[in-house]
Each structure stands twice: as C-alpha cells, then as structure tokens.
Amino acid sequence: MSQQFPYGQQAPHPQPYWNQGQQAVQEPTGLQITAIIIAAAAFLTGLIPFLGLVLGAVGVILAIIAMRRRRLRPMSVTGLVLSALALLTSAVTSLLLILALIASAPPPASQTEGLERSDFAEVEDRDFAQIAKAPDDHTGEHIVVYGQITQLDSATGKCTMRVNVAESRQNEFYEYDENAVVFAGDRVSDCPAMDSLVTDDVVKLWVTVEGSYSYTTMIGGSTTVPAFGLFEVEVIS
C-alpha cells in the first residue's frame, strides 16, 4: 500500500547510500598521487647530491598543498615525511660534496714574476720541520728543497707531482721523508718546468710555500700535506 501525502507536499528524497550505515569511498586526487610519487623518488635519491635536494623540495611543496585539500590526509603526510627526509639527507651529501671539491682544488698559482733563484733560501732542518708541521703559517715563503719524485703520471696530471722532500740532499731515497705536492705553471697543461721530469727523479726545487693541500690516497683515505708552487727545478740524479 503506497503512502499518501497531503496535496502539494512531495515525498522526501531518499538519502544517499553512505548515510545509511556506510561511508563514502574517497579517491586520491591527482595532486596527492603526484606528491607521493615525487616523495618516493626523492626518498630513493636522497643520497644523491643536489638531485634529492630538488626532488625533496618539490615533494614537500606538493605534499603541503595536498594536505590543505583535506582528503586522504595520511597519504599527504606520508609524502611530506618522505620528502623532508630526502631533503635533509641530500642537503648533507651536497654540502659534503662541495667541501670535498673545495678541499681538493689546487691552490691558486704562486706569483713568481720578477723572482730569481737568489730570492729562494736554503732552510735548516728545524726550520723545514716547522714548515712541514704547519705549512699554512709559512704561506708565501720562498725556499729551496730537495726530494725524489714519487708520482708524476696521468693520475696527478701533467702539472702536479708528489715528491718526498727534505731540507737538504740526502744519501738514500728513503731519507726524503716528508710527503709534499708540487704544482707548476697553470696547474693544468702549461708547465714547461715539469716537461722533462719523470717519476723517481731526484731533484732540487726552488719553490714557494702555498700552505696545506688535501687529496685522496690510492687506498681511498685522505691525507693533508705541504703544497709548493714550483719556480725552477734541477734534476740531480
């Protein structure tokens, strides 16, 4: 039997099914999906300098915008957390990379114009030990040292060499016991003073102290040594 309603009164509309004991199913928005994808990509690339930094920043921005839409908020929060972690991690790795590049960059070329051999002084044993201990305190000093070239190859580059040095000429190669790095010319390709040199040469060097220099060793460690700018060199054996 159908229900009758007074004239002019309409039957009430049936309520949507989700008000009858069920909840509406919320679908994620395109923005939320984009935010979570970028957040996941940022999290996976967080250890990569700069790339994780960019993706992390984009992910954070999109996640915040998505959270303001108030739909599937946990999904947006997850994207925000992943992006923030990636942002922080990549920021640290990017900073470490920049510091490593700064530390490994050769010091600027010494100013040798107008200098003569007479401007470079022989040093005593104790004075040389002070230079080796704190080369940054003696930057700009012009000295004469002796040593044996231990590395001058494609790994060091044409204008850079590793030399074991001492304050005077030694009888045996192992008596040159201070590891140092010597730069010449433009530090890249134009360094005539090194053209005739090879590994194991014993040399007399007229150099300018350029402070300390850090480089990565062949076994993957790091070491800091005195750095010298080459003015002139003479092979003595």
VENGIKA-V674827 format. One record per pair of residues at least 6 apart in sequence whose C-alpha atoms are under 8 Angstrom apart, sorted by the first residue. I is the first residue (numbers start at 1). GAP is how many residues later the second one is. D is the distance in whole Angstrom. If there is no record, write none. Layout:
I,GAP,D + I,GAP,D
This chain:
5,6,7 + 18,6,5 + 26,45,7 + 26,46,7 + 27,45,8 + 28,43,7 + 28,44,7 + 31,31,7 + 31,35,6 + 32,30,8 + 32,31,7 + 32,34,6 + 32,43,7 + 32,44,6 + 34,28,8 + 35,24,6 + 35,25,8 + 35,27,5 + 35,28,5 + 35,31,8 + 35,41,7 + 35,44,6 + 36,23,7 + 36,27,8 + 36,39,7 + 36,40,7 + 36,42,7 + 36,43,5 + 38,17,7 + 38,18,8 + 38,20,8 + 38,21,5 + 38,45,8 + 39,16,7 + 39,17,7 + 39,20,5 + 39,21,8 + 39,40,5 + 39,41,7 + 39,43,6 + 39,44,5 + 40,39,7 + 40,42,7 + 40,43,7 + 41,14,7 + 42,9,8 + 42,10,5 + 42,11,8 + 42,13,5 + 42,14,5 + 42,17,7 + 42,40,7 + 42,41,6 + 42,44,6 + 42,45,8 + 43,9,7 + 43,13,7 + 43,39,6 + 43,40,6 + 43,42,7 + 43,43,5 + 44,42,8 + 45,6,7 + 45,7,5 + 45,41,7 + 45,45,8 + 46,6,4 + 46,7,7 + 46,10,8 + 46,39,8 + 46,40,4 + 46,41,7 + 46,43,6 + 46,44,5 + 47,39,8 + 47,42,6 + 47,43,5 + 47,46,6 + 48,42,6 + 48,45,7 + 48,46,8 + 49,41,5 + 49,42,7 + 49,44,5 + 49,45,4 + 49,48,7 + 50,40,6 + 50,41,7 + 50,44,6 + 51,39,8 + 52,34,6 + 52,35,6 + 52,37,8 + 52,38,5 + 53,33,7 + 53,34,5 + 53,35,8 + 53,37,5 + 53,38,6 + 54,33,8 + 55,28,8 + 55,31,8 + 55,32,8 + 56,26,8 + 56,27,4 + 56,28,6 + 56,29,8 + 56,30,5 + 56,31,4 + 57,26,7 + 57,27,8 + 57,30,6 + 59,20,7 + 59,21,7 + 59,24,5 + 59,25,8 + 60,19,7 + 60,20,5 + 60,23,5 + 60,24,6 + 63,13,5 + 63,14,7 + 63,16,6 + 63,17,5 + 64,12,7 + 64,16,7 + 66,7,8 + 66,10,6 + 67,6,6 + 67,9,6 + 67,10,7 + 103,110,7 + 103,111,6 + 103,112,8 + 104,109,7 + 104,110,6 + 104,111,6 + 106,81,8 + 106,107,7 + 107,103,7 + 107,106,8 + 109,74,8 + 109,75,8 + 109,76,7 + 109,77,7 + 109,78,7 + 109,120,7 + 110,98,7 + 110,100,7 + 110,119,6 + 112,119,7 + 117,89,7 + 119,23,7 + 120,22,5 + 120,23,5 + 120,24,6 + 120,86,6 + 120,87,7 + 121,21,6 + 121,22,5 + 121,23,6 + 122,21,6 + 122,22,5 + 122,23,7 + 122,45,7 + 123,20,7 + 123,21,7 + 123,22,8 + 123,44,6 + 124,43,7 + 125,42,6 + 128,38,8 + 128,39,6 + 131,6,8 + 131,7,6 + 131,95,8 + 132,46,7 + 132,93,8 + 132,94,6 + 134,77,8 + 134,78,8 + 135,74,7 + 135,75,7 + 135,76,5 + 135,77,6 + 135,91,6 + 135,92,8 + 136,74,7 + 136,75,4 + 136,76,6 + 137,74,7 + 138,71,6 + 138,72,8 + 138,73,7 + 139,69,8 + 139,70,5 + 139,71,5 + 139,72,5 + 140,68,6 + 140,69,5 + 140,70,6 + 141,67,6 + 141,68,5 + 142,64,7 + 142,65,6 + 142,66,4 + 142,67,7 + 143,63,6 + 143,64,6 + 143,65,6 + 143,66,8 + 144,23,7 + 144,60,7 + 144,61,6 + 144,62,5 + 144,63,6 + 145,20,7 + 145,21,6 + 145,22,5 + 145,23,6 + 145,59,6 + 145,60,5 + 145,61,7 + 145,62,8 + 146,19,5 + 146,20,5 + 146,21,6 + 146,22,6 + 146,23,6 + 146,30,8 + 146,56,8 + 146,57,6 + 146,58,5 + 146,59,6 + 147,16,6 + 147,17,5 + 147,18,4 + 147,19,6 + 147,22,7 + 147,29,6 + 147,55,6 + 147,56,6 + 147,57,7 + 147,58,8 + 148,15,6 + 148,16,5 + 148,17,7 + 148,25,7 + 148,28,7 + 148,51,8 + 148,52,6 + 148,53,6 + 148,54,4 + 148,55,6 + 149,12,7 + 149,13,6 + 149,14,4 + 149,15,6 + 149,49,7 + 149,50,5 + 149,51,5 + 149,52,5 + 149,53,6 + 149,54,8 + 150,11,8 + 150,12,6 + 150,13,5 + 150,14,7 + 150,49,6 + 150,50,6 + 151,10,6 + 151,11,5 + 151,12,7 + 151,48,5 + 151,49,8 + 152,6,7 + 152,8,7 + 152,9,5 + 152,10,7 + 152,46,6 + 152,47,6 + 153,8,8 + 153,46,8 + 156,6,8 + 157,31,7 + 158,29,8 + 158,30,7 + 158,31,6 + 158,33,8 + 158,36,8 + 159,24,6 + 159,25,5 + 159,26,7 + 159,27,8 + 159,28,5 + 159,29,6 + 159,30,6 + 159,31,7 + 159,32,6 + 159,35,7 + 160,21,7 + 160,22,6 + 160,23,5 + 160,24,7 + 160,27,7 + 161,20,6 + 161,21,5 + 161,22,7 + 162,17,7 + 162,18,6 + 162,19,5 + 162,20,6 + 163,16,6 + 163,17,5 + 163,18,6 + 163,19,7 + 164,12,5 + 164,13,6 + 164,14,5 + 164,15,5 + 164,16,6 + 165,11,5 + 165,12,6 + 165,13,5 + 165,14,6 + 165,15,7 + 166,9,8 + 166,10,5 + 166,11,7 + 166,12,6 + 170,6,7 + 179,46,6 + 179,47,8 + 180,45,5 + 180,46,5 + 180,47,6 + 180,48,8 + 181,32,7 + 181,44,7 + 181,45,6 + 181,46,5 + 181,47,6 + 182,45,6 + 182,46,5 + 182,47,6 + 182,48,6 + 183,44,8 + 183,45,6 + 183,46,5 + 183,47,6 + 184,7,5 + 184,9,7 + 184,10,7 + 184,45,6 + 184,46,5 + 184,47,7 + 185,6,4 + 185,7,7 + 185,8,8 + 185,45,8 + 193,37,8 + 193,38,8 + 193,39,6 + 193,40,7 + 194,39,8 + 197,38,8 + 201,34,7 + 201,35,8 + 201,36,6 + 202,33,6 + 202,34,6 + 202,35,5 + 203,30,7 + 203,31,6 + 203,32,4 + 203,33,5 + 203,34,7 + 204,29,6 + 204,30,5 + 204,31,6 + 204,32,7 + 205,25,7 + 205,26,8 + 205,27,6 + 205,28,5 + 205,29,7 + 206,24,6 + 206,25,5 + 206,26,5 + 206,27,6 + 207,21,6 + 207,22,5 + 207,23,5 + 207,24,5 + 207,25,7 + 208,20,5 + 208,21,5 + 208,22,7 + 208,23,7 + 209,17,8 + 209,18,6 + 209,19,5 + 209,20,6 + 210,16,8 + 210,17,5 + 210,18,5 + 210,19,6 + 211,15,6 + 211,16,6 + 211,17,8 + 212,12,6 + 212,13,6 + 212,14,5 + 212,15,5 + 213,11,5 + 213,12,5 + 213,13,6 + 213,14,6 + 214,8,7 + 214,9,6 + 214,10,4 + 214,11,6 + 215,7,6 + 215,8,6 + 215,9,7 + 216,6,4 + 216,7,7 + 217,6,7
